[in-house]
Amino acid sequence: MKLSQIHSADDLKQCTEAELVEIAREIRDVIIHRTSIQGGHVGPSLGATDIILALHYVFNCPDDKIIFDISHQSYAHKILTNRLEGFMEENKFCTVSGYSNPCESNCDLFHLGHASTALSLACGLVIGRDLNQTKENIIALIGDGALSGGEAFEALNHLATMQSNCIVIINDNDQSIAENHGGLYKHLKELRDTNRTCTNNIFKALGFDYRYIEEGNSVLSLIAEFKSVINYPRPIILHIRTTKGFGYKAAEMAPEDFHNPSSFDVKTGTVNKNHDNTYESIVAKELITQLEINKSACIITAATPGGFCLTPEIRQKLGAQYIDVGIAEEHAMTLLAGIARANAKPILPIYSTFLQRAYDQLINDVCINNSNALILVYRASIYGTKDITHLGFSDIPMLTNIPNLTYIAPTTAEELQASIQFGLQHHDYPIAIRVPVGAPNHKPLGSQGITDVSIRSWETVQEGREIAIVGVGNFYRRALALTEAIKAKYAITPTVIKPLLISELDIALLDRLQKNHSLIITLEDGVIDGGFGQKIAAYYGRHNLKVMNYGIQKGFYDRYNPDELLRDNHMGIDQILQDIMTTAPSIDTFIAGR
């Protein structure tokens, strides 16, 4: 039987051993095919293919429940649950998400995308199953990297007390996105090296039954192991050793490069990279320069250094000035407060979507204590990651409403560099920088740079009248485009405002605008509710001045087209021009009188 003939679990269960080995190879081939063109999590999915194939052969999905941690390794699961064409046919790649998605199949239980959640979800499924007195197996597949997250520890602690079926599979490839860090990984290595016989065993200490499986990339060995734990009466840990990228030599040799490449050449194994002229590379170069000067400064990451252009060579060069805490965003954030209190300078580069996981620690540990910390927020944009579980454009409402936090939104490479230099100066408060997206824009700064005083005065890029346009961060360029369109259509020269600081209003400027303006337009690359523009609207609420706010309506968007999303939110230039005429009669009167 071939992979193309597998349409259900029943089909798979008819396969011979030889056919199963061949199907595993076919699955890897189609994973490599899709990811080489579209990108995706090739290494994790190749390494987990045999585990997933064996699970589907032994258990009965969707009756038996399989939960994937992060779910970036679940491509084989998708292929085996009637979504093969989404991996084989390029024009159908977009029909299959790179993560678990219940909208695609009843075999996907949850929308998943962040680490360390599978064990908590499994606990919930166990409790629900037992309350309903049903008998299905609950299986949670979690990678060794995700075990470093605090939620995973909390769930293990809870799960160990249950006297009911739950099969926890630890997919141990001795690799997170980059190399693993922490005492847990020394322990996992000890378990691997001793074939589970070492005296210390954290899982047994917690109360779990425990088994170690060395041949984690042998589907036939795994089938035998899984058959032995069907309907197992207690929670059990199956610690399985695998190789990340298994079956594709280039991915095995360079697991960090092949964790989630944008695309690659299958024959040569060359990953397509664009790290030379990006905002990420600009930040990395500036940080390295500054850390060479300030030896009490350090960079903390939560297992995602590659996305910030912190290559293995750079990490080695930084030495003690580089700390990777693993997938533990909450710990990373509170760590900032501790380092700052010790009179050192902590720097945290973090994706906006993962920053959301440390919101409480940002408020209660960093901001209440006015910690002298610098946070670099990446992919905070509708042009950032677009999967429903990885949206990062809620940052402006989140961060600009926290007391003590200064949030800066540079628009050029020079402003970004100056903002980093400003953030690394000693301050009695935390500073966050919204790293721009897209191809870097350049414009020389004045000799003064950025100071505590200058940052609070928004820049008036162009003086005009009647209409003032405020463009925030990534959408400053959109403000310029709107300005030119207004000039061309209405022969009005608008005032253009570029705020670098977006966590405070420039009251003096807002008061000045009232003298010869009747309409204020705000454009921001993020959620509009509670955002930057609405603060301006609230300030003008008691004044006779019209304010039109443009941003994205709150919602969970999945694999969207950014330009379509802008039009859906009435942010096309032509749409805004029409709004000016229909919602601002004073402008209409002004134009008619010219």
N, C-alpha and C positions, 0 to 999 in steps of 0.2 A: 504494500500500500504506500502511496506517495502522500506528501504533505497536502497537495491540492485536493486529495480525496477525503481529507479529514474535515468534517462539518459538525461533528458532535463528539461528546465523550464516548458514546457507544462505538463510533468509528475507530477512535484511538485504541480502545480496549481490544479490538480485533487484531491489532498489529503483532507481528512476531518480534522477537528480540532483535533480529537483524534489521527489521524495518524501523524499529524505534531508534536505533543508532543512526540510521540513514535520515530519519525525520529530524533528529537533533541537528545533523549537519545542514539539512535543507533550511531549517529555521534560522540558523546562523547566517546562511547565505542571504536570505531575504532581509534580515536585520542589517547586514553590511550593505546591501543594495540600497535600502531606503536611507540609511544614515549617511552614506557617502555622498548622496545627492542633496538631501534636505537637512542633514545634521541630526543630532539627537544623542541620546545616552547609549552609545554603542558598547563601550566597555562593560558597564554594569549588566546590560541585557545579555551579552554573550556569556558572561560568567555565570549567570543564573539560569541559563537555558535548560540545562539538564535537571536542575531542581524542579523547575516549573513543569517540564514535560513529565517527569516522574509523578508529580502531584496530580496532574490531570489524568494520568494513567491509573493511579491507585484510588483516588478519591472521586466523588461524584459532585462536581461543580455544575450548577449553582446550589444544589442542596447542601453539600458541605461548603463551608464559607472560607475563602482564602482572602486574607488582607495583606497588602503589600505596603511596606514602609516606604514613603516617598512615592513609590510606584514607578520610578524611572527605570527600574529593572524588569518591568512586566511585559515587555514586547512579546516574548514567547507566549505568555498568557493570552494576549490579544490575538495573536496569530492562531492559537488553538481554539479560540472561541469565535470563530467565523468572521474574522476581520483580516484575513490574509491579503485580500486585494488592496487594502490600505498600506501594505508594505511592498507589494509587487508592482502595482500600476502607479506611475508617477502622477497622473492626473487625479488619482484618488488618495494620495498621501494626506491631503488636508482633511479627509473624512475620519481619520483616526488620530486621537490625541496622543501625545507622548506620555500621558499619565492616566491613571485609573479614572474612568468616567462612566457613571451609571447611565448616562444618556445613550451610550453606545451598546451596552450589554447588561443583562441582569446578572452576569458573572462579575461585574465590577460593582462593589458594594458602596463605595464612597468616592467623592471627588478628593483626590489625594495629590500632594505635591510638596509638603514640608516634612522634615525628618522627625523621627522619634515618636510617631503617633500610633503606629500599628498595634503596639501592645496595649495601649489604653483602649483602642477600639475593640481589640479582642476581648479585653475584660468586660466591656459593655455587652458584646455579643454573647459571651458566656452567661452573664447574669440574665439577659433577656431569654436566652434559650432555656435556662433552668426554670425560670418563672413560668414559661409557657409549656414546660415539660416535654420538650422535643429532644431529639437525639443526634442531631447533626454534629459533625466534627468542626471545630474551629481551629483554623491554621493561620498563624501570623508569620510572615517572612520579613525579617529585619536584617540589614547589613551590619557588619561590625562598626562601620563609621557612625551609623545612627545610634548605636548604643551609648555614645558619649553624651547624648542629649538628656537633660534632666528629666523630661517626661518619661523617657524609657526606664530610668531607674525607679521613678515613682510607680509606674505600672508593674514592673517586675516585683516590687515590694508587695503590691496588692495581689497580683496574680498568684504569687507563691502561697497565699493563704487559702486559695480556692481548692476544694476537693471535687473537681469536675474536669471534664475533658477540655484541654487546650494544648495544641501542639505548637511550640515556638521554635521556628527554624532560624538559627543564626547563620547567615551567609557570610563566612569569614574569609575575605580575600586579602587581609592585611593591608587594606588600602581604603581611605576615604576618597574625597575628590583628589586631594594630595595625599601625602604620607600621613599616617595616624600619629596622634600625640596623646600621651597620658598613661597613667598606671594601669588602666584597664587593658590596654593593648599589650603591655608587657605580660600581663596575666594570660591573655588569650594565646600569646606566643608560647608561654610555658605549657599551657594545655596542649597546644599543637605538638610541641617538641617532645613531650613525654607521652604522646598518644593518650591523653586524658588522665594519666596515672599520678600526676603531681599531687602533693599533699594538699595544697591550697586549691580550692574550687569555689568561686564566689556563688555559683549557681546552686551547688549542693548546700552551701552554707545558708542560702536563703530558704531552702526547703524543696527545691525542684528535683525531680528525677532528671538525670543527665546522661546523654550519650554523645560520643564524638565520632564523626564519620570522616575519614581521611580522603576518600575518593569522591569528592563532591562534584567532579565533572564526568562522572560515569553514570549515565542514566540507569543502567541495569543494576548497579550496586545500590543506588538510591531507591529504586522500586522495592527491593527486598527490605530495606530499612523502613520505608514508609508503610509497607504492608504490616509490619510488626507493631505499629502504633495506632492502627485504625481503632477508633472508639477507646483509646487509652483512658483510664478512669481518673487520672490526675493530670495537672499541668506537667509537661515534660519539655526539656530543652534538647533539641537536636542541633549540635554544634557541627556545622559542615564546612570543611575547608574547600575553597574553590580558587580559581585563578581568574582575576579580572581580565576581560578581553579574550577569554579562552576560545581557541579555534581560529583566531586571526593574529598571526605572529606580530604584526606591527602594533596592535592594541595590547598584546601581552608585554611587549618590550617597553612601551611608553604609556602606562595606564593613566597618567595625569592628562596627557595630551588627548587621549581617546575617551576621557570620561564623558565629555559632551561637546565634541567638535562641531563647528558650523557645517563642515563638509570635508571630504578627503579623497585622495586618489587611491582607489582600491589596489591597483597594481604596485604602486611605489610605497604606499603607506604614508604619503605626505599629507599632513593636515594643513588645511587652508587657514592661515592666521592673518590678522590685520592689527598688529599691536604697535606698529611703528609710529602712526600718526593718529592717535585717538586721545580723547580726554583722559582715559584710564592710564595711558602711557605718560601723559603730561603730569598727572598726579604722582605716578610712581617715581619719575625722575626728580620731581620737586621734593618729595618726601625723603628720597635717598640723600639728596644734597643737604637737606635740613638736618637729617639725623647724623650725618657726618660732622656737622657743626655742634649739635646739641646731643651729647652722649647720655643725657638723662631722659631723652625721649624714646618711645618705643611704639611699635605697631602691633596691634592685636587683631587677629582674624579668627572667624568662626568657621574654619575649614574651607574657605573659598579664596585662597590667595591668587589662583590663576586668573580669575576675572578682574583682578586689580593689577595685572602685569607684574606681580611679585613672583618671578620665576624661581626655580630651585637655586640658581646661582645667586640671585639677589638675597634670597632667604638665608643662604649660607653666609654670605658676606655680612649681613646685618647681625648675625650671631645672637647675642642676648637681647638685642633690640628688636627681635622678631619673636612673637609669641602666638602660637596657634592653639586655641583651647578646644578644638574639635567642634562638632555641631552642637554648640552650647551658647546660643545667643544671649540668654539671660545672664549666664555667668560672665560672658564677655563684657556686657554692659556694666554690671556691678563692679567688675574688675577695674574699670576706668576710675571709679570713685576711690577705690583703695590705692591705686597707683598715684592718683593726683594728690591724695592726702599725704602720701610719702614724699611730696615735693618733686615728683617726676612728671613727665608729660606723656599721657597715653593718647594714642591715635587709633580710632576704630574705623576702618573701611568696611562698609556693609551694604548689601543690597537692600533697597527700600522694602521689598516684600518680606525679608527676614528681620528687618528692624522692627516690624510689627510684633514680632514674637517677644521683644524685650521692652515693650512699652511701659510696663509697670516699673521695671528697674530704671528706665530712663527718667521717669518722674520721681520715684521715691528715693533712689540712690544717687543718681547723678545730679538732677536738677535741684532737688530740695537742698542738697549739700553744696550747691554752686561749685561743682567740681571743675577743675581746670583741665577739661578734656576736649578733644577735637574729634568729631564724628563726620565721616565722609559718606554721604548717602548716594548710592549708585542706582541707575536704572529707575529713577523716580520720574516717570514720563509715560504717556500713552505709547511712546515709541520704544519703551523698554520691553520686558518680557510680557507676553500676551496670553499665556494660559490662565485659565480662571483661578488656579491656585497660586499664581505667581504675580498677580497684579501689584504694581508698586506705586500707583499714582494717587494714593490717599494720604501722602506724606504731609502736604501743606496744612490741611485741617488738623492732622495729628500733632505736628511739631510746633506750629505757630501759636497754639493755644496752651502751651506749657510755660508756666512762669520760669524766669531766669534763663531760658534757652534762647540764644541768638541764632537765627536761621538765615543763611546767606544763599542767594541764588545768582551766581555769576553767569554771564552770557558769552564770554570769550575766554580763550586760553589765558590771556594776560590777567583778566579778572580772577580766573580760577587760581593761578599761581599766587597772585597777591592775596587772595582770600586765605589760602593755605598758610602763607607767611604770617598774616594777621592772626589766624587761628592758633599758630604755634607760639605766638608771643604769650607772655604770662598774663592770664586773665583771672578774675575772680568769678568767672561764670563759664558754663559750657558753651561751645560753639559747634554748630552743624553746618555743613556745606552741601548744597544740592548740586552734585556733579552734573554738568550738562551732558546731553546725549547728541549723537550724530557726528558729522564731520566737524572738526574744530574750526571755530571762527576766530579771527585775529583782529585786534585793534590795540595799538599802543596805549598804555596808561600814562597819566601825568606823573611827574616825578615824586609827588607826595605819596602815591600808593594808597593804601587803605589804613585808616586810623579809627580809633574809637569815636572820634567826632565826625569824620567825613562819612562813615558808613551809615549814619542816621539821616543823612540828607540825600533824598532820591535825586538822581541825575535828570535834568531836563535836557533831553537830546535835541529837541527842536521846539522853539517857541511858536505858538500859533494862537488861535482863538476859536471860541464857540465849542469845539470838540477837543477833548484831551483823551489820549489813548495811553493806558498803562499796560505795558507788556512785561510779564513776569518770566524770568529765566529763559527756558527753551522757547517761549512764545514771544520773546522780544522781537525776533525776526518777523513773526506774523504781524506784530504791531506795525512794523515798518512797511510791510506789504499793504496792510489796510490803510495806512497813511497815504501811500501813493495812489491807491484806488480812490480814496476820498478826494484827493486833489484833482484827479483826472475826471471824476464824475460830477463833482459839485463845486470845483474851483475854490475849495476851502483848504487852508493850511492848518491841520490840527497840531496841537501840542503833543509831543511824544515824551513820555516819562518812563525811565528805566530804574526801578527800585532794586538795589543790590540787597538791602536788608528787607526781608519780607515778614519778619515776626513783630515789627512795630510800624506804626503809621508815621509818615512825615507830616505832622499836623500843620506846620508852617506852610508847606507847599500846598496842601489841600485847601487851606484857607485862601491862599493866593489865587488858586484856580477859580474860586467863586467870582472873582472880579470880572472876568471876561469870558467865561465858559458857561454853557447851558447843558452840556452833555459830557459825562465821563464814561468811557468804555474800558473795561478791564478784561484782559486775556490771560488765562493761566492754564498751564499744562497739567491739569489734575482735577480732582473732584471739586465741584463748585460749592457744594453745601458746606458751610463753615470755613470756607477758604479765604484767600487773600482778598478777592474782589468784594465779597460780602462784608468784610470789615470796613471797606471804603463806603459801601452803600449804607451801612449802619451809621457811620460818622456823618454822612450827609442827610440822614433821615429827617432832621428837623430843618433842613434848608431847602430852598426852591431850586434844586439842581437834580437833573435826571441822571441816573446811573444805570448802565446796562452791563451786567456781569456775564462773561462767557467762560465756560469750563465744561467738564464732563459730569452729567448727572450720575449720582451714585447708583451702582449696580454691579452685578457680577458678569463681566464680559469674558467670552471664551474664544481665543484664536481669531480675534477680530482683525479687520483691515483698518489701520489708523485713520486713513483719509476718509473712509466710510463712516467711522465713528465720529469724526469731526463734523461731517455733514449731518449725521443723525442728531448731533447736539447743536445744530444751527451755527456752526463756526466757520462755514465757508465764507470767503471774502464777499462774494455776491449776496449771500444771505444776510450778513451783517449790514451791508449797504442798504438792503431793503428794510431791515429793522430800523435803521436810522430815520428813514422817511415815515415809517408807519407808527413808530412809538415815540418819536421826539418832535412834536409839532413846532416847538420853538425853533428847531433847526430848519424845518420846512419854511417857516416865516422868514428866517434869516436869509436862506438861499433865494427865496422869491424876491426879496428886497435888494438883491445885489445887482 
